[in-house]
Amino acid sequence: MATKLSGIRLARRLDEVGFSDIVQIRNKVMAMRAEGLQVHALHGGEPYFETPEDIKFAAVKALVENQTHYAPSSGLPELRKALVEKLASKNRIQVTTDEVIATVGGSQGLYAAFQSVLDPGDDALVFSPYWTPIGDLVTGAQARPLLVPTATARRNGIRKTLEQFSTPKTRAIYYNTPQNPSGLVFTRKEAEEVAAFAIERDLVVIADEAYEDLVYDGEHVSIASLPGMLERTITCFTFSKTYAMTGWRAGYAVAQEPFMTALRKIVLYSTNGVTTPVQHAMIYALKTPEVQIAAYREEYRKRRDLLVSALNEVGLECDPPAGAFYAFPNVEKINKNSRTAAQILLDKAHIATIPGSVFGAQGEGHLRFGYAIGIPEIEDCAEALRRFLA
């Protein structure tokens, strides 16, 4: 057994890095279901539909054709070419194939981005509430996340609020739109304010566009497409949400030098790239007609409207989210402490949600309800809410 004198210990950069509360809630739901209890699962973040058959067949075809050897660690040339075309047409981001890299999901892209940009002691501005792993990704780079209240920024001015929370050690801004957990979508004017601040302070922007195709109200604006921003932005994308490919771990990042060299190093020495058959599936997924993506989006809109209506009906105030597939109502009617509110709702109504406080202090008093599930499941949840709260 190791003693205090043995010198065996973990690297200190992991001291403040934790595990996701969401995983713990998922485990609780699984335990309840194992006991035979019905649980209304609104805690998750996966699409309501399965990976389309044609995308799966593309991976199978690659396997059959022995496309199972090492691929370039940055991605197959044909994949990167297809990504360049997609970025130009959909995101208005003009890049070359040397400026895109395939990653193991959007998460690896974000990890690589923070590791590439942040030094120990740096600060990173993070709009809050925020996707929970971001805080740990910043901390894991031995930097400090500075939480910028999104509601305050929208009320008082994005640029003015960023100025108030910035420090001389600020190096980067994490910019997520549409946002998880709130479903907020930054407007073009707000994106321009963030861009102007980044240029003025010479900051790097790490953009997370996981939900780019799930915007119901307004438009999705890639901040890297704005004047002067491509050279200072690392943009991370995923195939998980648009194409229901969560378990495939398929994503990509876009950046110019010097960032791309750093991203390549991190991908090379961590995973040495994305699984080759998965890359063939990614190529096929990019051929999905926009009309099909729009049809998926309309299905999410139906689910959003149904859930938001039910929440407001029982007094859990909730504005319709403009994007993503989460509702983020105020639940102080149940309990002002969001962890307690989530536990009460799970124990008494068998509705699984995520406490708002795990998304930062600005999420307190709220719960995240995921509506990427079947309509009958949302209707069952709505009935459970009425029985419990109405």
C-alpha positions in Angstrom: 0.0 0.0 0.0 1.3 3.4 -0.9 2.3 5.7 2.0 2.6 9.4 2.2 6.4 8.9 1.8 6.1 6.8 -1.4 5.7 9.7 -3.8 2.8 8.0 -5.6 0.1 10.6 -6.3 -2.1 12.0 -9.1 -1.0 15.0 -11.1 -2.1 18.1 -9.3 -3.9 19.5 -12.3 -6.6 16.9 -11.7 -7.2 17.9 -8.0 -10.1 20.3 -8.9 -11.5 18.2 -11.8 -14.7 16.3 -10.8 -17.2 13.9 -12.4 -20.5 14.9 -14.0 -23.5 15.2 -11.7 -25.5 14.2 -14.8 -23.9 10.7 -14.7 -24.9 10.3 -11.1 -28.5 11.1 -11.9 -28.5 8.7 -14.8 -27.3 6.0 -12.5 -30.1 6.8 -10.0 -32.7 6.5 -12.8 -31.3 3.1 -13.9 -31.5 1.9 -10.3 -35.1 3.0 -10.0 -36.0 1.3 -13.2 -34.2 -1.9 -12.1 -36.6 -1.9 -9.1 -39.5 -1.9 -11.6 -40.5 1.8 -11.2 -41.6 3.9 -14.1 -39.4 7.0 -14.5 -40.1 9.9 -16.8 -36.6 10.4 -18.2 -36.2 14.1 -19.0 -32.6 14.3 -17.8 -30.9 13.1 -20.9 -29.4 14.9 -23.9 -29.7 12.5 -26.8 -31.8 12.9 -30.0 -35.3 11.3 -30.0 -34.6 9.3 -33.2 -32.0 6.6 -34.0 -29.0 7.1 -36.3 -30.5 7.0 -39.9 -30.1 3.6 -41.6 -28.1 5.0 -44.6 -25.5 6.4 -42.2 -25.2 3.1 -40.4 -24.9 1.3 -43.7 -22.0 3.6 -44.7 -20.1 2.4 -41.7 -20.9 -1.3 -42.4 -19.9 -0.9 -46.0 -16.6 0.6 -44.9 -16.0 -2.5 -42.6 -16.9 -4.9 -45.4 -14.5 -3.1 -47.8 -11.7 -3.4 -45.2 -11.6 0.4 -44.5 -10.3 -0.5 -41.1 -6.7 0.7 -41.3 -5.0 3.8 -39.9 -6.4 7.0 -41.4 -4.5 10.3 -41.2 -4.8 11.5 -37.6 -6.4 14.7 -38.8 -9.1 12.9 -40.8 -9.6 11.3 -44.2 -9.0 13.8 -47.0 -12.5 13.2 -48.5 -14.0 13.9 -45.0 -12.1 17.2 -44.6 -13.1 18.2 -48.1 -16.7 17.6 -47.3 -16.4 19.5 -44.1 -14.9 22.5 -45.8 -17.8 22.6 -48.3 -20.4 22.3 -45.4 -18.7 25.1 -43.4 -18.7 27.4 -46.4 -22.4 26.8 -47.3 -23.9 26.5 -43.9 -21.7 28.5 -41.5 -20.2 31.1 -43.9 -16.7 30.0 -42.6 -14.2 29.9 -45.4 -11.3 27.6 -44.7 -9.0 25.0 -46.4 -8.8 21.3 -45.7 -5.7 22.0 -43.6 -7.8 24.1 -41.2 -10.3 21.4 -40.2 -9.6 18.3 -38.1 -11.8 15.3 -37.2 -12.2 14.7 -33.4 -13.6 12.0 -31.2 -16.9 13.9 -30.6 -17.3 17.6 -29.9 -15.8 16.9 -26.5 -12.3 16.1 -27.8 -12.4 19.3 -29.8 -13.3 21.4 -26.8 -10.6 19.6 -24.6 -8.0 20.2 -27.3 -9.1 23.8 -27.7 -8.7 24.7 -24.0 -5.4 22.8 -23.7 -4.1 24.6 -26.8 -5.0 28.1 -25.6 -4.8 28.2 -21.8 -1.7 28.3 -19.6 -1.7 27.7 -15.8 -3.0 30.9 -14.1 -5.0 32.1 -17.1 -8.7 33.1 -16.9 -11.5 32.1 -19.3 -14.8 33.9 -19.6 -17.7 31.5 -19.6 -21.3 32.5 -20.2 -23.4 30.9 -17.4 -25.4 28.8 -16.9 -23.1 26.6 -19.0 -22.7 22.9 -20.1 -21.2 21.3 -16.9 -17.9 19.8 -18.4 -16.7 23.2 -19.5 -15.7 24.3 -15.9 -13.7 21.1 -15.5 -12.1 21.5 -19.0 -10.9 25.0 -18.0 -9.8 23.8 -14.6 -8.0 20.8 -16.1 -5.9 23.3 -18.1 -5.0 24.8 -14.7 -6.9 27.9 -15.6 -9.9 29.6 -13.9 -13.4 29.8 -15.3 -14.9 33.3 -14.8 -18.7 32.9 -14.9 -20.5 35.6 -16.8 -24.3 35.7 -16.1 -25.9 35.4 -19.5 -29.2 37.0 -18.3 -27.3 40.0 -16.9 -25.2 40.3 -20.1 -28.4 40.4 -22.3 -30.0 42.9 -20.0 -27.1 45.3 -19.5 -25.2 44.7 -22.7 -22.9 41.8 -23.7 -19.7 43.9 -24.1 -20.2 45.9 -21.0 -20.8 42.8 -18.9 -17.7 41.0 -20.4 -15.7 44.1 -19.4 -16.9 43.9 -15.8 -16.0 40.2 -15.4 -12.7 40.2 -17.4 -9.3 40.3 -15.6 -5.8 41.1 -16.8 -5.2 37.3 -17.0 -8.2 36.7 -19.3 -7.1 34.7 -22.3 -10.2 33.2 -23.8 -14.0 33.3 -24.1 -16.2 30.2 -24.2 -19.0 31.0 -26.6 -21.9 28.4 -26.9 -25.0 29.0 -29.0 -27.6 27.5 -28.9 -26.8 27.1 -25.3 -27.1 24.0 -23.1 -28.9 24.1 -20.6 -31.1 27.1 -21.3 -31.7 26.9 -25.1 -30.7 30.5 -25.5 -29.6 31.6 -29.0 -27.3 34.6 -29.2 -28.5 37.1 -31.9 -26.2 38.4 -34.6 -25.9 41.7 -32.8 -24.8 39.9 -29.6 -22.3 37.8 -31.5 -20.9 41.0 -32.9 -20.5 42.4 -29.4 -18.6 39.4 -28.3 -16.4 39.6 -31.4 -15.7 43.3 -30.8 -14.7 42.6 -27.2 -12.4 39.7 -28.2 -10.7 41.7 -30.9 -10.2 44.7 -28.6 -8.7 42.6 -25.8 -6.9 40.2 -28.2 -8.7 37.2 -26.8 -9.3 33.7 -28.3 -12.9 32.5 -28.7 -13.7 28.9 -28.2 -17.0 28.4 -30.0 -19.2 25.4 -29.2 -21.8 24.9 -32.0 -23.2 21.4 -31.0 -26.8 22.5 -31.6 -26.3 24.6 -34.7 -29.1 22.8 -36.6 -31.6 23.2 -33.7 -32.7 26.8 -33.8 -36.4 27.5 -33.8 -36.5 31.3 -33.3 -33.9 33.5 -34.9 -30.8 32.4 -36.8 -27.6 30.5 -36.0 -24.5 32.7 -36.4 -21.1 31.2 -36.4 -18.9 33.7 -34.7 -15.9 32.7 -36.8 -17.7 34.0 -39.8 -17.7 37.6 -38.5 -15.0 40.0 -39.7 -11.6 39.6 -37.9 -12.8 36.5 -36.0 -11.6 33.4 -38.0 -8.0 34.0 -37.0 -8.8 34.1 -33.3 -11.6 31.4 -33.0 -11.5 27.7 -32.5 -14.9 26.3 -33.5 -16.0 22.9 -32.3 -18.8 20.8 -33.9 -20.4 17.4 -33.4 -22.4 14.9 -35.4 -24.2 13.8 -32.2 -27.2 16.1 -32.2 -28.0 16.7 -35.9 -27.6 13.1 -37.0 -28.3 11.2 -33.8 -24.8 9.9 -33.6 -24.0 10.4 -29.9 -22.3 7.0 -29.4 -20.3 7.2 -32.6 -18.1 9.9 -31.1 -17.8 11.9 -34.3 -16.9 15.6 -34.3 -14.5 18.2 -35.8 -12.8 21.4 -35.1 -12.0 24.4 -37.3 -9.1 26.8 -36.7 -6.3 28.6 -38.3 -2.6 28.6 -37.3 -1.1 28.5 -34.7 -4.1 26.7 -33.2 -4.4 24.0 -35.7 -0.9 22.7 -35.1 -1.7 22.4 -31.4 -5.0 20.7 -32.1 -3.2 18.2 -34.3 -0.7 17.4 -31.6 -3.4 16.8 -29.0 -5.5 14.5 -31.2 -2.4 12.6 -32.4 -1.1 11.9 -29.0 -4.4 11.1 -27.4 -6.5 9.0 -29.9 -4.4 9.3 -33.1 -7.6 10.3 -34.9 -11.2 9.1 -35.3 -12.1 5.4 -36.0 -11.8 4.9 -39.8 -15.3 3.4 -40.4 -16.9 6.2 -38.3 -15.2 8.7 -40.6 -16.9 7.1 -43.6 -20.2 7.4 -41.8 -19.5 11.1 -41.2 -18.9 11.6 -44.9 -22.3 10.1 -45.7 -24.0 12.0 -42.9 -22.9 15.3 -44.5 -25.0 14.3 -47.6 -28.2 14.5 -45.5 -30.6 16.8 -47.3 -31.4 20.1 -45.5 -35.1 19.2 -45.8 -34.6 16.2 -43.6 -32.7 18.2 -41.0 -35.5 20.7 -41.1 -38.0 17.9 -40.6 -36.1 16.8 -37.4 -36.1 20.3 -36.2 -39.9 20.6 -36.6 -40.3 17.5 -34.5 -38.3 19.0 -31.8 -40.4 22.2 -32.0 -43.5 20.1 -31.4 -41.9 18.6 -28.3 -40.7 21.9 -27.1 -44.1 23.5 -27.4 -45.9 20.6 -25.7 -43.5 20.5 -22.7 -43.3 24.3 -22.2 -47.1 24.5 -22.3 -47.3 21.8 -19.6 -44.7 23.5 -17.4 -46.4 26.8 -17.5 -49.8 25.2 -16.9 -48.6 23.9 -13.5 -46.9 27.1 -12.5 -43.3 26.3 -13.5 -42.6 29.5 -15.4 -40.7 28.8 -18.6 -40.1 30.8 -21.8 -39.9 28.8 -25.0 -36.2 28.0 -25.6 -35.0 29.4 -29.0 -32.7 26.5 -29.6 -31.3 23.1 -28.5 -33.6 20.6 -26.9 -33.9 21.6 -23.3 -36.4 23.6 -21.3 -35.1 25.5 -18.2 -38.0 26.5 -16.0 -38.0 28.3 -12.7 -38.9 25.6 -10.1 -38.8 27.6 -6.9 -42.4 26.6 -6.5 -41.1 23.2 -5.6 -38.0 24.3 -3.7 -35.6 27.2 -4.1 -32.7 24.7 -4.0 -32.5 23.1 -7.4 -30.9 19.9 -6.1 -33.7 19.5 -3.6 -36.3 20.3 -6.2 -34.9 17.7 -8.6 -34.9 15.1 -5.8 -38.5 15.9 -4.8 -39.6 15.6 -8.4 -37.8 12.3 -8.9 -39.0 10.8 -5.6 -42.6 12.0 -5.7 -43.5 12.2 -9.4 -40.8 9.9 -10.9 -39.6 12.7 -13.2 -35.9 12.8 -13.8 -34.4 16.2 -14.5 -31.0 18.0 -13.9 -30.6 20.6 -11.1 -29.8 24.0 -12.5 -27.0 24.6 -10.0 -24.8 22.0 -11.7 -24.7 24.4 -14.7 -23.2 27.2 -12.5 -24.6 29.4 -9.8 -26.7 31.3 -12.3 -28.7 28.1 -12.9 -29.9 27.9 -9.3 -33.7 27.8 -8.9 -34.1 26.1 -12.3 -34.2 22.5 -13.6 -33.2 21.3 -17.0 -35.9 19.2 -18.7 -34.7 17.5 -21.9 -37.5 17.1 -24.5 -35.5 15.0 -27.0 -37.9 12.1 -26.3 -41.1 10.6 -27.7 -44.2 12.7 -27.7 -46.1 10.1 -25.7 -43.4 10.3 -23.0 -43.7 14.1 -22.8 -47.5 13.7 -22.5 -47.0 11.1 -19.7 -44.6 13.5 -18.0 -47.1 16.4 -18.3 -49.8 14.3 -16.6 -47.4 13.4 -13.8 -46.7 17.1 -13.3 -50.4 17.9 -13.2 -51.0 15.2 -10.6 -48.1 16.4 -8.5 -48.4 20.2 -8.8 -51.7 21.3 -10.2 
